[in-house]
Amino acid sequence: MSAPLHVDICVIGAGSGGLSVASGAAQLGMDVALIEKGEMGGDCLNTGCVPSKSLLAAAKIAQGFRKSKKFGIKPVEPDINFSAVKDHVFDVIAKIEPHDSQERFEGLGVKVFREHGEFIDSKTMKTGDQEITARYFVIATGSRAAVPPIEGLEADKVLTNETIFEQREKPEHLIVIGGGPIGVEMAQAHRRLGCDVTVLDIGSILPKDDPDLVDIVRTSLKEEGIRILENIKVTSVTHKEDSSVSVAIEQDGKAKTIEGSHLLVAAGRQVNVDNLGLEKAGVEYDRKGIKTDKRLRTSQKHIFAIGDVAGGPQFTHVAGYHAGIIIKNVIFKIPGKIDYTALPWVTYSDPELANVGMTEEMARKEYGDTIKTIEWKLKENDRALAENRTEGLIKVIMDKKGRILGAGIVGPGAGELISLWGLAISQGLKIGALTNMIIAYPTLSEISKRAAGSYFTPSLFSDRTRKITSLLRKLPF
């Protein structure tokens, strides 16, 4: 047994949130220990954001070959080397890896332990033969793909986000259980890369998003040949000797069977709270995650939880935001608290679907029918017309005084366009503030100003305004 190590902060988990805490604290002069039994960079780098967006980028290039006719270019079916596409995916990961590497963090002065960590008591954690005591602990162990209890489903015979990127052989027919962001993104990527794809969902796809915006994504997916079966029940799964799969479902009271070559399960996430010794540390948790207050403190005030394991929104940018809250509380002694009022989230389908703040449904639950909504369609945007990408719109939600509560955008680049509305919400701006912007022409960003301007159109061109202008005409210049 090594001599006990005492540090200021001990971080458990080297995903995006844990790494942000460790690097920030170390660069601010704190003694930091970092424990990670798996890969540095966590889910986002290795099996989540980075590989999925890399795969989607390759798929978008492939789709461009098929959609060139309206530009006067002869469309062709692309010759896709599926294994080489995966080379691209892992090349992107390799380029980012050094930033998250053990070597970099040790260079910052962080003591990195690449073994499982478990609390002995509320003040001590053991990893390998090393005991670590700390003034503060930060649990950042993330989450993993959940495999639902379906009759006949064997977890080791299905793909999840943790294994699908290692699949070098192109699936002939990929069946996807789950129509959330992961399921939709992987369905579209594989369809564009030459696979037949069927998506199965117990409800509607993308259920957390505005239905009006989801309809546009759904239509695009179906037009590309993706079969989407919603409001169904998966009754059983049969794994065959040749590794293919048969999925039995019920839809509208009728039984159906779908045959596929591969099965991807994208039916939610399960937080990583197992074998951490949380009971010994006196940290309260349940299946949804570790219980925290607004400052991300657990039932033991010197132990914090961030990211997916804290039971809140499961996004990489939330984990990074949480890390900032920790730095404020632990290092600067500022009682920073979480505030999701201007939280953005994006599904990186094509067209993209982005939201920030409240959806219309959320706003109606809180404010009733006093809310106001405005919309502007991409087909009225000159840049969208030039690029033949007119499928989409923006929807903005406000309270009765015009204060911006939320916005949703569906269309190309929606994830980039939504940030403006996040700033507006975080600053408590009213819709009029956005009408004064000067936006470069022609850009997709103009839809934000046009939408904001449309809020004032009824009053601007009203009979009352015309009477005022009539009187003003008679005044000397």
LUMDOGU-538987 format. One record per residue (C-alpha): residue number from 1; residue in one letter; x, y, z. Coordinates in pm, 1 decimal, decimal comma. Example, Ala and Ser with C-alpha at 12.3 -4.5 7.8 and 13.67 -1.06 7.14 Angstrom:
% LUMDOGU-538987
1/a/1230,0/-450,0/780,0
2/s/1367,0/-106,0/714,0
% end
This chain:
% LUMDOGU-538987
1/m/0,0/0,0/0,0
2/s/133,2/340,6/-103,3
3/a/148,4/624,8/146,1
4/p/-182,6/812,9/164,8
5/l/-210,4/1106,5/-72,4
6/h/-383,8/1428,6/29,2
7/v/-504,4/1674,9/-234,5
8/d/-732,4/1975,5/-254,9
9/i/-964,0/1820,7/-514,6
10/c/-1013,0/1460,0/-621,9
11/v/-1203,7/1416,5/-948,8
12/i/-1358,6/1079,8/-1037,1
13/g/-1410,8/1048,6/-1409,8
14/a/-1208,9/1190,5/-1701,1
15/g/-1493,1/1285,1/-1932,5
16/s/-1553,2/1640,0/-2047,7
17/g/-1679,9/1764,2/-1710,2
18/g/-1415,1/1596,1/-1498,1
19/l/-1134,0/1706,7/-1725,9
20/s/-1256,3/2066,0/-1719,3
21/v/-1257,0/2069,4/-1339,4
22/a/-915,4/1903,9/-1317,6
23/s/-745,8/2133,5/-1569,8
24/g/-904,3/2450,6/-1433,1
25/a/-824,0/2367,7/-1071,7
26/a/-465,8/2262,1/-1149,5
27/q/-395,6/2579,5/-1347,6
28/l/-530,0/2782,3/-1056,5
29/g/-276,8/2625,5/-820,7
30/m/-480,1/2347,3/-660,0
31/d/-342,5/1999,5/-586,9
32/v/-559,5/1771,6/-799,0
33/a/-600,5/1394,9/-831,6
34/l/-789,7/1247,7/-1126,9
35/i/-921,3/890,7/-1130,8
36/e/-1030,4/719,2/-1454,3
37/k/-1050,0/344,1/-1511,9
38/g/-1150,0/377,0/-1877,4
39/e/-1040,0/597,5/-2163,2
40/m/-940,0/957,3/-2113,9
41/g/-1193,5/1188,6/-2273,3
42/g/-1488,0/976,3/-2171,8
43/d/-1796,5/914,3/-2380,4
44/c/-1788,2/1240,4/-2576,1
45/l/-1446,7/1187,2/-2731,6
46/n/-1449,6/812,2/-2773,6
47/t/-1806,8/695,1/-2829,9
48/g/-2030,2/1003,2/-2844,4
49/c/-2009,4/1356,4/-2981,0
50/v/-1682,3/1335,3/-3172,4
51/p/-1729,7/1004,8/-3357,7
52/s/-2097,8/1065,3/-3426,5
53/k/-2040,4/1408,6/-3581,0
54/s/-1747,9/1271,3/-3781,0
55/l/-1970,7/994,4/-3918,2
56/l/-2246,3/1244,8/-3995,1
57/a/-1997,6/1463,9/-4182,2
58/a/-1898,9/1173,0/-4407,9
59/a/-2265,4/1088,1/-4462,4
60/k/-2343,0/1447,7/-4560,6
61/i/-2070,7/1438,7/-4826,2
62/a/-2217,3/1116,7/-4964,3
63/q/-2564,2/1270,5/-4979,4
64/g/-2428,7/1567,9/-5171,4
65/f/-2349,4/1340,5/-5465,9
66/r/-2714,7/1236,5/-5480,0
67/k/-2868,0/1584,8/-5447,7
68/s/-2676,8/1782,3/-5711,3
69/k/-2929,5/1782,2/-5998,8
70/k/-3087,5/2119,4/-5911,2
71/f/-2743,4/2278,7/-5935,6
72/g/-2694,4/2153,0/-6290,8
73/i/-2460,5/1876,4/-6181,8
74/k/-2532,4/1517,0/-6273,5
75/p/-2615,8/1320,1/-5957,5
76/v/-2438,9/989,3/-5896,6
77/e/-2462,2/719,0/-5636,6
78/p/-2138,9/755,4/-5434,3
79/d/-1894,0/465,7/-5409,4
80/i/-1869,8/432,0/-5031,5
81/n/-1588,8/245,3/-4856,9
82/f/-1755,7/192,1/-4520,2
83/s/-1436,2/86,0/-4346,1
84/a/-1252,5/391,9/-4479,0
85/v/-1531,5/610,7/-4342,2
86/k/-1455,7/464,3/-4001,4
87/d/-1088,5/546,1/-4058,7
88/h/-1197,0/908,6/-4088,1
89/v/-1390,9/880,0/-3762,0
90/f/-1096,2/742,8/-3567,4
91/d/-855,6/988,2/-3730,4
92/v/-1064,1/1274,9/-3588,8
93/i/-1060,2/1112,0/-3244,6
94/a/-683,1/1072,5/-3266,4
95/k/-638,8/1442,0/-3346,9
96/i/-835,3/1545,4/-3037,6
97/e/-694,2/1279,8/-2800,7
98/p/-376,9/1470,9/-2703,3
99/h/-586,4/1749,1/-2552,4
100/d/-753,5/1495,6/-2320,2
101/s/-450,7/1273,8/-2265,7
102/q/-297,4/1159,5/-1940,7
103/e/32,0/1315,3/-2047,5
104/r/-122,0/1660,0/-2088,8
105/f/-289,5/1650,9/-1751,2
106/e/19,2/1524,3/-1575,9
107/g/200,1/1813,4/-1743,5
108/l/-48,1/2045,9/-1573,9
109/g/45,3/1890,1/-1241,0
110/v/-259,3/1661,8/-1204,5
111/k/-193,5/1324,8/-1039,1
112/v/-368,1/1077,0/-1270,7
113/f/-472,0/728,3/-1159,4
114/r/-594,1/488,5/-1431,7
115/e/-781,6/247,2/-1207,5
116/h/-1124,9/209,4/-1054,5
117/g/-1194,9/438,1/-760,1
118/e/-1423,7/370,9/-463,9
119/f/-1504,7/564,5/-148,5
120/i/-1391,3/410,3/179,9
121/d/-1564,1/685,2/374,7
122/s/-1676,5/1041,0/307,2
123/k/-1319,8/1172,3/323,8
124/t/-1125,5/894,0/155,9
125/m/-1119,5/719,8/-180,3
126/k/-917,5/414,4/-276,9
127/t/-787,9/347,7/-626,9
128/g/-565,8/45,1/-676,0
129/d/-326,3/44,3/-380,0
130/q/-354,3/420,0/-332,9
131/e/-569,2/592,8/-71,6
132/i/-660,0/952,9/-146,9
133/t/-802,2/1205,3/95,4
134/a/-927,5/1538,0/-29,7
135/r/-1090,1/1857,5/86,1
136/y/-1336,5/1820,7/-202,2
137/f/-1446,3/1536,6/-426,6
138/v/-1610,0/1578,0/-769,0
139/i/-1796,4/1277,4/-908,4
140/a/-1805,3/1297,6/-1288,7
141/t/-1858,4/935,7/-1389,7
142/g/-2113,7/1004,1/-1664,3
143/s/-2358,7/755,5/-1807,5
144/r/-2376,6/461,5/-2045,3
145/a/-2623,6/322,6/-2295,2
146/a/-2923,9/158,7/-2131,0
147/v/-3043,5/-172,9/-2274,4
148/p/-3420,3/-215,1/-2217,8
149/p/-3562,9/-539,7/-2076,1
150/i/-3707,0/-680,7/-2399,1
151/e/-3777,0/-1051,6/-2425,3
152/g/-3491,5/-1227,7/-2604,8
153/l/-3270,4/-919,7/-2623,5
154/e/-2907,6/-1005,0/-2540,7
155/a/-2699,6/-700,1/-2455,6
156/d/-2375,6/-844,3/-2594,1
157/k/-2534,7/-903,3/-2935,1
158/v/-2659,3/-552,2/-3006,6
159/l/-2489,7/-228,8/-3100,8
160/t/-2494,6/81,2/-2881,4
161/n/-2321,5/414,7/-2919,7
162/e/-2028,0/249,0/-2740,3
163/t/-1978,7/-15,2/-3009,9
164/i/-2133,4/104,5/-3336,2
165/f/-1830,8/306,8/-3441,2
166/e/-1614,5/-4,0/-3426,7
167/q/-1846,4/-171,4/-3681,0
168/r/-1632,2/-191,2/-3994,0
169/e/-1873,6/-396,8/-4203,7
170/k/-2158,4/-197,1/-4353,5
171/p/-2494,4/-311,5/-4210,4
172/e/-2732,8/-422,1/-4481,8
173/h/-3036,7/-332,1/-4271,9
174/l/-2986,7/-145,6/-3946,8
175/i/-3280,2/-156,7/-3706,2
176/v/-3271,6/124,0/-3448,8
177/i/-3467,1/96,8/-3125,0
178/g/-3514,1/453,5/-3001,2
179/g/-3598,1/771,2/-3189,2
180/g/-3414,8/1019,1/-2968,5
181/p/-3120,4/1228,3/-3090,9
182/i/-2874,0/937,0/-3096,1
183/g/-3115,5/707,3/-3278,6
184/v/-3211,2/970,8/-3536,0
185/e/-2854,6/1080,1/-3603,6
186/m/-2724,1/726,3/-3646,0
187/a/-3022,7/628,3/-3858,7
188/q/-2964,1/912,1/-4103,7
189/a/-2587,5/864,2/-4113,3
190/h/-2618,4/494,8/-4196,8
191/r/-2891,4/550,6/-4452,6
192/r/-2677,0/804,6/-4634,6
193/l/-2384,3/562,6/-4621,4
194/g/-2584,9/301,6/-4808,8
195/c/-2773,1/101,2/-4544,0
196/d/-3140,3/20,6/-4522,5
197/v/-3264,1/164,8/-4192,5
198/t/-3574,3/119,8/-3975,5
199/v/-3638,7/327,7/-3663,1
200/l/-3870,4/198,0/-3390,1
201/d/-4002,6/415,4/-3108,9
202/i/-4252,3/358,2/-2830,6
203/g/-4376,4/715,0/-2880,5
204/s/-4289,1/988,2/-3127,8
205/i/-3935,6/1053,7/-3242,7
206/l/-3753,2/1343,3/-3072,8
207/p/-4022,1/1373,6/-2802,9
208/k/-3852,8/1658,8/-2614,4
209/d/-3863,2/1891,6/-2912,9
210/d/-4136,3/2108,4/-3062,6
211/p/-4365,7/1883,2/-3272,0
212/d/-4387,0/2142,5/-3551,1
213/l/-4009,5/2134,9/-3589,4
214/v/-3989,3/1758,3/-3552,9
215/d/-4235,3/1717,7/-3841,1
216/i/-3982,3/1876,8/-4076,2
217/v/-3704,9/1642,6/-3961,6
218/r/-3936,7/1342,1/-3984,9
219/t/-4034,6/1431,9/-4341,4
220/s/-3670,3/1466,7/-4446,1
221/l/-3577,5/1131,2/-4293,8
222/k/-3863,9/955,0/-4469,0
223/e/-3782,0/1120,3/-4802,0
224/e/-3431,8/974,8/-4772,6
225/g/-3581,8/627,5/-4736,4
226/i/-3568,0/574,5/-4361,5
227/r/-3860,0/369,2/-4234,9
228/i/-3996,5/522,0/-3914,4
229/l/-4245,7/329,0/-3700,9
230/e/-4375,1/532,5/-3407,7
231/n/-4608,7/454,6/-3118,7
232/i/-4518,3/87,0/-3130,8
233/k/-4423,9/-173,7/-2873,6
234/v/-4123,1/-399,1/-2921,4
235/t/-4241,5/-734,6/-2785,9
236/s/-3937,4/-953,3/-2847,7
237/v/-3602,6/-984,6/-3021,9
238/t/-3459,5/-1298,0/-3178,6
239/h/-3085,1/-1320,3/-3242,9
240/k/-3000,1/-1560,2/-3524,2
241/e/-2693,2/-1777,0/-3579,9
242/d/-2569,6/-1558,8/-3867,1
243/s/-2577,5/-1257,8/-3631,6
244/s/-2884,8/-1111,6/-3798,5
245/v/-3186,2/-1017,5/-3591,6
246/s/-3563,6/-1040,1/-3594,5
247/v/-3767,5/-781,5/-3403,4
248/a/-4132,3/-845,5/-3318,3
249/i/-4349,7/-537,8/-3266,5
250/e/-4710,6/-441,9/-3206,7
251/q/-4857,3/-143,1/-3389,7
252/d/-5222,5/-43,8/-3375,0
253/g/-5301,5/-380,6/-3220,8
254/k/-5136,3/-573,8/-3503,5
255/a/-4826,8/-790,3/-3471,7
256/k/-4541,1/-741,4/-3717,2
257/t/-4189,3/-876,0/-3756,4
258/i/-3894,3/-681,1/-3891,5
259/e/-3583,5/-859,2/-4015,6
260/g/-3248,4/-684,0/-4000,7
261/s/-2877,4/-749,8/-4022,0
262/h/-2787,7/-539,7/-3714,9
263/l/-2968,1/-390,4/-3416,8
264/l/-2874,7/-57,1/-3259,3
265/v/-3021,6/16,4/-2916,9
266/a/-3053,6/390,0/-2854,4
267/a/-3322,3/383,4/-2587,4
268/g/-3184,3/612,1/-2320,2
269/r/-2892,1/633,6/-2080,6
270/q/-2807,1/478,0/-1744,8
271/v/-2603,3/680,2/-1493,7
272/n/-2274,7/535,1/-1369,3
273/v/-2320,9/511,3/-992,8
274/d/-2229,5/144,8/-947,6
275/n/-1939,1/34,9/-727,3
276/l/-1839,3/386,6/-624,0
277/g/-1893,5/322,7/-253,6
278/l/-2150,8/601,5/-237,3
279/e/-2321,8/437,4/59,7
280/k/-1994,8/439,4/255,7
281/a/-1951,1/805,5/172,1
282/g/-2306,7/888,4/276,6
283/v/-2395,0/1019,3/-70,4
284/e/-2762,9/987,6/-162,5
285/y/-2856,2/866,9/-511,4
286/d/-3118,9/674,7/-704,4
287/r/-3147,9/523,8/-1051,5
288/k/-3177,1/872,7/-1204,5
289/g/-2848,6/988,6/-1057,1
290/i/-2678,2/1142,2/-757,7
291/k/-2895,8/1390,1/-572,1
292/t/-2753,1/1741,4/-568,3
293/d/-2857,9/2093,1/-475,1
294/k/-2838,0/2398,9/-700,6
295/r/-2467,4/2427,5/-626,3
296/l/-2416,5/2064,0/-733,4
297/r/-2334,8/1957,4/-377,5
298/t/-2445,1/1610,6/-274,8
299/s/-2578,9/1511,4/65,9
300/q/-2214,2/1544,6/174,0
301/k/-2146,1/1913,5/111,6
302/h/-1779,9/1862,3/25,3
303/i/-1868,2/1604,1/-240,1
304/f/-2002,7/1736,6/-571,3
305/a/-2155,7/1558,7/-871,0
306/i/-2154,8/1695,0/-1225,2
307/g/-2257,1/1595,4/-1576,8
308/d/-2482,9/1302,0/-1657,5
309/v/-2435,5/1136,3/-1318,9
310/a/-2594,1/1438,1/-1148,8
311/g/-2928,0/1341,1/-1300,1
312/g/-2992,1/1656,5/-1502,9
313/p/-2975,9/1727,9/-1877,4
314/q/-2735,4/1484,0/-2042,0
315/f/-2527,0/1699,8/-2273,7
316/t/-2152,8/1752,4/-2296,9
317/h/-2196,4/2129,6/-2279,3
318/v/-2390,4/2087,6/-1954,5
319/a/-2098,4/1896,2/-1804,3
320/g/-1868,1/2180,3/-1905,5
321/y/-2109,7/2432,6/-1756,5
322/h/-2118,4/2228,8/-1435,5
323/a/-1739,7/2240,7/-1420,7
324/g/-1755,2/2619,2/-1411,3
325/i/-2001,8/2600,7/-1121,6
326/i/-1755,2/2379,6/-931,6
327/i/-1464,2/2618,7/-992,4
328/k/-1675,3/2907,5/-859,2
329/n/-1781,3/2720,9/-546,3
330/v/-1466,4/2532,0/-455,1
331/i/-1186,9/2767,2/-558,6
332/f/-1332,8/3117,0/-559,9
333/k/-1585,3/3048,1/-281,9
334/i/-1861,7/3203,5/-490,9
335/p/-2195,6/3022,9/-436,8
336/g/-2259,9/2962,8/-805,7
337/k/-2583,7/2783,2/-886,2
338/i/-2710,7/2600,3/-1191,7
339/d/-2955,9/2784,1/-1414,3
340/y/-3094,7/2611,2/-1721,5
341/t/-3307,3/2906,4/-1836,8
342/a/-3096,2/2946,7/-2150,9
343/l/-2996,2/2582,7/-2201,4
344/p/-2950,9/2488,0/-2568,8
345/w/-2978,4/2140,2/-2716,5
346/v/-2926,3/2023,1/-3073,5
347/t/-3004,1/1713,6/-3275,9
348/y/-2745,9/1697,8/-3553,7
349/s/-2973,6/1551,5/-3815,4
350/d/-2995,1/1712,6/-4158,4
351/p/-3175,8/1948,9/-4130,0
352/e/-3051,1/2018,9/-3778,7
353/l/-3297,9/2076,0/-3497,6
354/a/-3194,2/2321,2/-3225,2
355/n/-3369,5/2462,2/-2920,4
356/v/-3285,1/2696,4/-2636,5
357/g/-3489,2/2784,7/-2332,2
358/m/-3855,7/2683,8/-2332,5
359/t/-4045,1/2506,6/-2606,4
360/e/-4397,5/2627,6/-2676,5
361/e/-4540,7/2338,4/-2474,5
362/m/-4318,6/2416,2/-2176,2
363/a/-4408,7/2784,9/-2189,1
364/r/-4783,3/2716,1/-2203,1
365/k/-4758,3/2498,5/-1894,3
366/e/-4599,4/2783,9/-1699,7
367/y/-4758,1/3094,1/-1853,0
368/g/-5082,1/2962,5/-2002,4
369/d/-5229,6/3117,7/-2314,2
370/t/-5068,8/3454,8/-2245,0
371/i/-4757,2/3352,6/-2439,0
372/k/-4695,5/3471,5/-2792,8
373/t/-4520,1/3287,5/-3073,7
374/i/-4374,5/3402,7/-3403,0
375/e/-4238,2/3202,4/-3693,9
376/w/-4035,7/3265,8/-4006,3
377/k/-3976,3/3008,0/-4278,6
378/l/-3644,5/2941,1/-4451,0
379/k/-3814,7/2946,4/-4790,1
380/e/-3830,5/3324,9/-4744,2
381/n/-3453,5/3349,2/-4687,8
382/d/-3239,5/3435,6/-4988,8
383/r/-2933,3/3237,8/-4877,5
384/a/-3146,6/2928,6/-4823,4
385/l/-3292,2/2972,9/-5174,3
386/a/-2943,4/3008,2/-5323,2
387/e/-2830,5/2685,9/-5159,3
388/n/-3156,3/2501,8/-5227,4
389/r/-3200,7/2435,6/-4854,1
390/t/-3539,4/2586,3/-4781,8
391/e/-3676,4/2315,2/-4552,9
392/g/-3703,5/2466,9/-4208,7
393/l/-3822,4/2752,7/-3992,2
394/i/-3764,0/2942,4/-3671,7
395/k/-4015,7/2962,9/-3388,9
396/v/-3975,0/3210,0/-3103,1
397/i/-4173,0/3201,8/-2777,9
398/m/-4229,8/3513,3/-2565,0
399/d/-4429,0/3616,4/-2263,0
400/k/-4706,8/3876,4/-2294,9
401/k/-4456,2/4161,2/-2259,6
402/g/-4234,5/4034,1/-2539,6
403/r/-3961,7/3886,7/-2318,5
404/i/-3798,0/3595,3/-2498,3
405/l/-3861,4/3260,7/-2328,3
406/g/-3733,0/3017,5/-2588,6
407/a/-3658,8/2955,6/-2953,1
408/g/-3644,5/2657,3/-3184,0
409/i/-3484,5/2636,3/-3526,2
410/v/-3496,1/2355,0/-3778,4
411/g/-3278,2/2388,6/-4085,3
412/p/-2917,0/2374,9/-4201,5
413/g/-2682,1/2513,2/-3937,4
414/a/-2956,0/2541,3/-3674,7
415/g/-2709,5/2451,5/-3400,2
416/e/-2500,3/2755,9/-3490,7
417/l/-2798,5/2991,0/-3533,3
418/i/-2952,2/2912,0/-3194,8
419/s/-2672,5/3071,6/-2990,5
420/l/-2799,6/3423,8/-3056,9
421/w/-3128,1/3335,7/-2890,5
422/g/-2949,0/3179,1/-2594,7
423/l/-2770,8/3509,6/-2537,6
424/a/-3099,9/3697,7/-2564,2
425/i/-3266,0/3472,7/-2307,2
426/s/-2970,4/3483,3/-2066,9
427/q/-2976,2/3863,9/-2077,2
428/g/-3352,6/3883,1/-2029,3
429/l/-3400,8/4066,0/-2359,8
430/k/-3729,7/4148,1/-2523,6
431/i/-3795,4/4071,3/-2887,5
432/g/-3744,2/4433,4/-2989,5
433/a/-3373,8/4413,2/-2908,1
434/l/-3317,4/4177,8/-3201,1
435/t/-3481,2/4404,5/-3457,8
436/n/-3198,7/4657,9/-3421,9
437/m/-2924,6/4416,8/-3531,9
438/i/-2747,2/4465,5/-3861,5
439/i/-2699,5/4119,0/-4010,9
440/a/-2485,9/4044,4/-4315,8
441/y/-2673,1/3967,9/-4636,5
442/p/-2726,6/3704,4/-4756,0
443/t/-2699,6/3477,2/-4453,1
444/l/-2922,3/3223,2/-4285,3
445/s/-2892,9/3438,0/-3973,0
446/e/-3136,9/3681,7/-4127,0
447/i/-3423,1/3454,0/-4023,7
448/s/-3367,0/3564,2/-3663,6
449/k/-3407,0/3932,8/-3745,1
450/r/-3697,4/3870,2/-3982,8
451/a/-3876,3/3667,3/-3717,9
452/a/-3819,0/3938,8/-3459,3
453/g/-3942,8/4204,5/-3699,2
454/s/-4258,7/4008,6/-3775,2
455/y/-4361,8/4050,5/-3411,8
456/f/-4418,8/4421,1/-3477,9
457/t/-4573,0/4390,8/-3823,7
458/p/-4940,9/4398,9/-3712,5
459/s/-4893,1/4717,9/-3511,3
460/l/-4648,3/4880,8/-3752,0
461/f/-4883,3/4857,8/-4050,0
462/s/-5203,5/4917,6/-3857,0
463/d/-5467,4/5185,7/-3920,7
464/r/-5341,7/5370,4/-3613,1
465/t/-4987,4/5389,5/-3750,7
466/r/-5112,7/5507,4/-4089,1
467/k/-5302,8/5789,8/-3919,9
468/i/-4987,1/5891,8/-3736,0
469/t/-4778,7/5890,7/-4054,8
470/s/-5047,3/6089,2/-4230,7
471/l/-5016,4/6362,1/-3970,1
472/l/-4636,4/6350,4/-3980,7
473/r/-4641,7/6408,7/-4357,6
474/k/-4788,1/6753,8/-4299,3
475/l/-4504,9/6862,1/-4071,9
476/p/-4214,8/7062,6/-4218,5
477/f/-3885,0/6877,2/-4266,8
% end
